[in-house]
Amino acid sequence: MNAGRLDRLVSIQYPTVATDSFGASGAITWTTLTTQMWARMETSLSSESVAADKVESTYPVKWTMRYSAQINESMRIVYEGQNYVIKGIREVTRRHLIEVQTELVS
């Protein structure tokens, strides 16, 4: 893939569990792995569902980026202040590119 097609600068974050002074687990916080990941964004049609009497819209987005062994499904992508939950990762070319399937839930 032409590097010029990777035109969106995204951040990758991973969850960490905060503990209090007594050692009890607290809230999940997000820690930034990198803020310098260039990616290509491809959007799809949104869908709606009803859960617990609430309408929830999902927006699937596929990101293509350079290969990184550090990225996994527990992480999220942050782009322009919005959080995209990683649903799956697929290696496109051997250790060159990956496709990351995400969802923006509103």
Residue, then its C-alpha position, 0 to 999 in steps of 0.5 A: m500500500n502507498a504510504g500516502r493512503l495512510d492519511r489519519l493519525v490515530s492513537i492506540q490505548y490499552p486498559t489498565v485497572a487502577t488500585d487504591s491505597f489498600g490494594a483494591s481494584g478500582a475503575i478501568t483507565w486507558t493508557t496510551l500505547t502510541t499517538q503516532m500511528w498512521a492509518r487509513m479509515e474505511t467506514s460502513l453503514s451504521s446499524e441500530s439495535v435495541a438493548a435494555d429499552k435503549v436504541e443503540s447505534t453502531y458504526p463499523v470502521k475498518w482501519t488499515m495500518r502498518y503491522s504492529a505485534q503490540i496491538n490486540e483486541s483488548m485495545r481501542i483506537v482514538y481518532e478526533g476524540q472518538n473511541y473505536v472499540i477493536k473487534g478483530i485484527r487481520e494481517v493483510t501482508r506478512r508483517h507489513l499491514i494489518e486491518v483492524q475492525t472497530e466499532l464506534v458505539s453511540 
